[in-house]
Amino acid sequence: MNKKVKIILLAIFGAIILICAGLLIKNFFGYQSGDTAYEDAVNAATAEKTESEQTYETDDVLPEKNIELWVPIDIESDAHMEKLASVNIVSLQEKNKDVVGWIQIPGTKIDYPMVQGEDNTYYLEHMWDGKENFVGSIFIECQNSSDFTDWNTIIYGHNMVNGSMFGSLKKYNDPEYFQKHPYIYIVIEGGVLRYEIFSAYTAEVDSQTFGLSYHQMETREKFIDMAIQNSDIDTGIIPAPTDQIITLSTCSGDSYATRQVIHARLPMIKIEQ
């Protein structure tokens, strides 16, 4: 190998090293910026509420789109619900009107504000405060109702390599992990809702997993059967078609055409009129 070839190869290797270093630095500062932005979200969410920002019981959060009057079953409040009751959604909305609530899975990194954009692309690369960053946001399907009254509300988030955002959803393939983290808490202006996880699996992006039009009981039952049959874990929970569902979705890491999903139910009860 002559001297000229060696110089060319060294230049190529040097360029590769510089590019890799640049990407590492970019990712480092991206994660750092993301951490700061979501720390700001925590500070805003814990701001003291004014009298005009008082919350009310979850029994007042009514699924107005349903023909019959159904409300979340009144459950005995737990420590997490009591803590999350102080989350100041109004304060977050003052910083970004797209904020619709807060999501938390105790014992995991999932503890973030949720937003809803006009489409499902903007918040893939923008944080909750609107600043551009590859960590993105936790955001709900743009076609869903922002008050979580749809039968199936879909929530998206990136599968980050450091486990942030929805990076921990893949762990639900392990039954022991599910046992330690069985609930998903959603805070909206109306109060705190506790959902019970009942299914975890990898889904095709064009499957019924991501359907929104489930107005008939029969189609709901088929959805529930599909989710339970596909689940990698047996939770022992079988939702009723009158329960409400949330679907958490993130990249599976296996294929661009698949997603890691978690389904959870909100038990509902009919109010006699």
C-alpha positions as CSV (number, residue, x, y, z in Angstrom):
1,M,0.0,0.0,0.0
2,N,1.6,3.3,-1.1
3,K,1.7,6.5,0.9
4,K,-1.0,8.2,-1.2
5,V,-3.5,5.4,-0.6
6,K,-2.7,5.4,3.2
7,I,-3.4,9.2,3.3
8,I,-6.7,8.8,1.5
9,L,-7.8,5.9,3.9
10,L,-6.8,7.9,6.9
11,A,-8.8,10.9,5.7
12,I,-11.8,8.7,5.1
13,F,-11.5,7.1,8.6
14,G,-11.1,10.5,10.1
15,A,-14.2,11.8,8.4
16,I,-16.2,8.8,9.6
17,I,-15.0,9.4,13.2
18,L,-15.9,13.0,13.0
19,I,-19.4,12.2,11.7
20,C,-20.0,9.6,14.4
21,A,-18.8,12.0,17.0
22,G,-21.1,14.7,15.7
23,L,-24.1,12.4,15.8
24,L,-23.3,11.3,19.3
25,I,-23.0,15.0,20.4
26,K,-26.3,15.8,18.6
27,N,-28.1,13.0,20.3
28,F,-26.6,13.9,23.7
29,F,-27.8,17.5,23.5
30,G,-31.1,16.4,22.1
31,Y,-31.8,14.1,25.1
32,Q,-30.5,16.8,27.4
33,S,-32.8,19.4,25.9
34,G,-35.7,16.9,26.1
35,D,-35.1,16.2,29.7
36,T,-35.0,20.0,30.5
37,A,-38.3,20.6,28.5
38,Y,-40.1,17.8,30.4
39,E,-38.7,18.9,33.7
40,D,-40.3,22.3,32.9
41,A,-43.6,20.4,32.2
42,V,-43.4,18.8,35.7
43,N,-42.9,22.3,37.2
44,A,-45.8,23.7,35.3
45,A,-48.0,20.8,36.2
46,T,-47.3,21.1,39.9
47,A,-48.1,24.8,39.9
48,E,-50.7,25.7,42.6
49,K,-54.2,25.9,41.2
50,T,-56.4,28.9,41.5
51,E,-60.0,28.7,42.6
52,S,-61.1,28.8,38.9
53,E,-59.0,25.8,38.2
54,Q,-60.6,23.4,40.7
55,T,-61.1,19.8,39.5
56,Y,-64.2,17.7,40.0
57,E,-64.8,14.0,40.5
58,T,-64.3,11.5,37.6
59,D,-68.1,10.8,37.9
60,D,-68.6,14.1,36.1
61,V,-66.5,13.1,33.1
62,L,-69.4,11.8,31.0
63,P,-69.0,10.0,27.6
64,E,-71.5,12.4,25.9
65,K,-71.2,10.7,22.6
66,N,-72.7,7.4,23.9
67,I,-76.4,6.9,23.4
68,E,-76.7,5.6,26.9
69,L,-75.2,7.4,29.9
70,W,-72.1,5.7,31.1
71,V,-69.5,6.9,33.6
72,P,-66.3,5.5,35.0
73,I,-66.9,3.1,37.9
74,D,-66.2,4.8,41.2
75,I,-63.0,3.2,42.6
76,E,-61.4,3.7,45.9
77,S,-58.8,6.4,45.4
78,D,-55.1,5.2,45.7
79,A,-52.0,7.1,46.5
80,H,-51.2,7.7,42.8
81,M,-54.6,9.1,42.1
82,E,-54.4,11.5,45.0
83,K,-51.0,12.7,44.0
84,L,-52.0,13.2,40.3
85,A,-55.2,15.1,41.3
86,S,-52.9,18.1,41.9
87,V,-51.6,18.1,38.3
88,N,-52.4,21.6,36.9
89,I,-53.5,21.0,33.3
90,V,-54.6,24.6,32.9
91,S,-51.1,25.8,33.7
92,L,-49.7,23.5,31.0
93,Q,-52.4,24.7,28.5
94,E,-51.3,28.3,29.1
95,K,-47.9,27.3,27.7
96,N,-49.4,25.2,24.8
97,K,-53.1,25.0,24.0
98,D,-52.5,21.5,22.5
99,V,-52.0,20.0,25.9
100,V,-54.9,17.6,26.7
101,G,-53.7,15.9,29.8
102,W,-51.0,13.9,31.6
103,I,-50.1,10.2,31.5
104,Q,-48.2,8.3,34.2
105,I,-47.3,4.6,34.7
106,P,-45.9,4.5,38.3
107,G,-42.5,3.0,38.6
108,T,-41.6,3.7,34.9
109,K,-40.3,6.7,33.0
110,I,-43.7,7.3,31.5
111,D,-44.7,10.5,33.3
112,Y,-45.5,13.1,30.7
113,P,-47.9,15.7,29.5
114,M,-50.0,14.6,26.5
115,V,-50.7,16.8,23.5
116,Q,-52.9,16.6,20.4
117,G,-52.0,18.2,17.1
118,E,-53.9,18.8,13.9
119,D,-52.1,15.8,12.4
120,N,-50.1,12.8,13.6
121,T,-46.7,14.1,12.4
122,Y,-46.0,17.4,14.1
123,Y,-45.4,16.1,17.5
124,L,-43.2,13.3,16.3
125,E,-40.4,15.9,16.2
126,H,-41.7,18.6,18.6
127,M,-41.8,18.5,22.3
128,W,-44.8,19.4,24.5
129,D,-43.8,23.1,24.4
130,G,-43.6,23.2,20.6
131,K,-39.8,23.2,20.4
132,E,-38.3,21.0,17.7
133,N,-36.5,17.9,19.1
134,F,-36.3,14.3,17.9
135,V,-37.6,13.0,21.3
136,G,-41.0,14.4,20.3
137,S,-44.0,14.2,22.6
138,I,-46.6,11.8,23.9
139,F,-49.6,12.7,21.7
140,I,-53.1,11.3,21.1
141,E,-54.5,10.4,17.7
142,C,-55.6,13.6,15.9
143,Q,-59.0,12.1,15.1
144,N,-59.8,11.2,18.7
145,S,-61.8,13.3,21.1
146,S,-59.4,15.2,23.3
147,D,-61.5,14.5,26.4
148,F,-61.0,10.7,26.2
149,T,-64.6,9.9,25.7
150,D,-64.1,7.8,22.5
151,W,-64.3,4.0,22.9
152,N,-60.7,3.6,21.7
153,T,-58.3,6.5,22.3
154,I,-54.8,6.0,20.7
155,I,-51.7,7.5,22.3
156,Y,-48.4,7.6,20.5
157,G,-44.8,8.0,21.7
158,H,-41.3,7.3,20.5
159,N,-39.4,4.2,21.5
160,M,-36.3,6.0,22.7
161,V,-33.1,4.0,23.2
162,N,-32.6,5.5,26.7
163,G,-36.0,4.2,27.8
164,S,-37.7,7.6,27.8
165,M,-41.0,8.4,26.2
166,F,-42.6,5.0,25.4
167,G,-39.3,3.2,25.4
168,S,-40.5,0.9,28.3
169,L,-43.6,-0.4,26.6
170,K,-41.6,-3.4,25.2
171,K,-41.1,-4.6,28.7
172,Y,-44.7,-5.5,29.0
173,N,-44.0,-8.7,27.1
174,D,-42.7,-9.9,30.5
175,P,-45.6,-11.0,32.8
176,E,-43.6,-10.0,35.9
177,Y,-43.2,-6.5,34.6
178,F,-46.9,-6.3,34.0
179,Q,-47.6,-7.4,37.6
180,K,-45.4,-4.6,38.9
181,H,-47.0,-1.9,36.6
182,P,-50.6,-2.9,36.0
183,Y,-52.2,0.6,35.8
184,I,-52.1,3.6,33.5
185,Y,-53.2,6.9,35.0
186,I,-54.6,9.6,32.8
187,V,-55.2,13.1,34.1
188,I,-57.6,15.4,32.2
189,E,-59.3,18.6,33.3
190,G,-62.1,16.5,34.7
191,G,-60.0,14.5,37.1
192,V,-57.9,11.3,37.3
193,L,-58.7,8.1,35.4
194,R,-57.1,4.7,36.2
195,Y,-57.0,2.2,33.3
196,E,-56.2,-1.5,33.8
197,I,-53.8,-3.0,31.3
198,F,-55.2,-6.1,29.7
199,S,-53.1,-6.8,26.6
200,A,-49.6,-6.3,25.1
201,Y,-48.4,-7.4,21.7
202,T,-46.8,-6.3,18.4
203,A,-49.4,-5.1,15.8
204,E,-49.3,-4.4,12.1
205,V,-49.8,-0.6,11.4
206,D,-52.8,-1.4,9.2
207,S,-54.6,-3.7,11.7
208,Q,-57.8,-3.2,13.5
209,T,-55.7,-2.3,16.6
210,F,-55.7,1.2,15.3
211,G,-59.4,1.4,14.4
212,L,-61.5,4.3,15.7
213,S,-65.1,3.5,14.6
214,Y,-66.3,1.0,17.2
215,H,-69.9,2.1,17.8
216,Q,-71.5,-1.4,17.7
217,M,-71.1,-3.8,20.6
218,E,-70.3,-6.6,18.2
219,T,-67.3,-4.9,16.7
220,R,-66.1,-3.9,20.2
221,E,-66.3,-7.6,21.3
222,K,-64.3,-8.6,18.2
223,F,-61.7,-6.0,19.0
224,I,-61.4,-7.2,22.6
225,D,-61.1,-10.9,21.5
226,M,-58.4,-9.9,19.0
227,A,-56.4,-8.0,21.7
228,I,-56.6,-10.8,24.2
229,Q,-55.7,-13.6,21.7
230,N,-52.7,-11.6,20.4
231,S,-51.5,-10.6,23.8
232,D,-48.0,-11.9,24.9
233,I,-49.2,-11.9,28.5
234,D,-52.2,-13.3,30.3
235,T,-53.6,-10.5,32.5
236,G,-56.8,-12.3,33.5
237,I,-58.7,-9.1,32.6
238,I,-61.5,-9.3,30.0
239,P,-63.0,-5.9,29.3
240,A,-66.7,-5.4,28.7
241,P,-67.7,-3.8,25.4
242,T,-69.1,-0.9,27.4
243,D,-65.7,-0.2,29.0
244,Q,-63.5,2.4,27.4
245,I,-60.1,1.6,25.9
246,I,-56.8,3.3,25.5
247,T,-54.1,2.0,23.1
248,L,-50.5,3.0,23.7
249,S,-48.4,2.6,20.6
250,T,-44.7,2.9,19.8
251,C,-42.2,1.6,17.2
252,S,-41.5,-2.1,17.8
253,G,-37.9,-1.9,16.6
254,D,-38.5,-5.0,14.4
255,S,-40.1,-3.5,11.4
256,Y,-41.3,-0.1,10.1
257,A,-44.7,-1.8,9.6
258,T,-45.2,-3.0,13.1
259,R,-45.8,-1.3,16.5
260,Q,-45.6,-2.4,20.1
261,V,-49.0,-1.8,21.7
262,I,-50.5,-1.8,25.1
263,H,-54.3,-1.9,25.6
264,A,-55.9,-0.8,28.9
265,R,-59.5,-0.5,29.9
266,L,-61.5,2.0,32.0
267,P,-64.4,0.1,33.6
268,M,-67.7,1.9,33.0
269,I,-71.1,1.7,34.7
270,K,-74.5,2.7,33.4
271,I,-76.3,5.5,35.1
272,E,-80.1,5.0,35.6
273,Q,-82.1,7.9,34.2
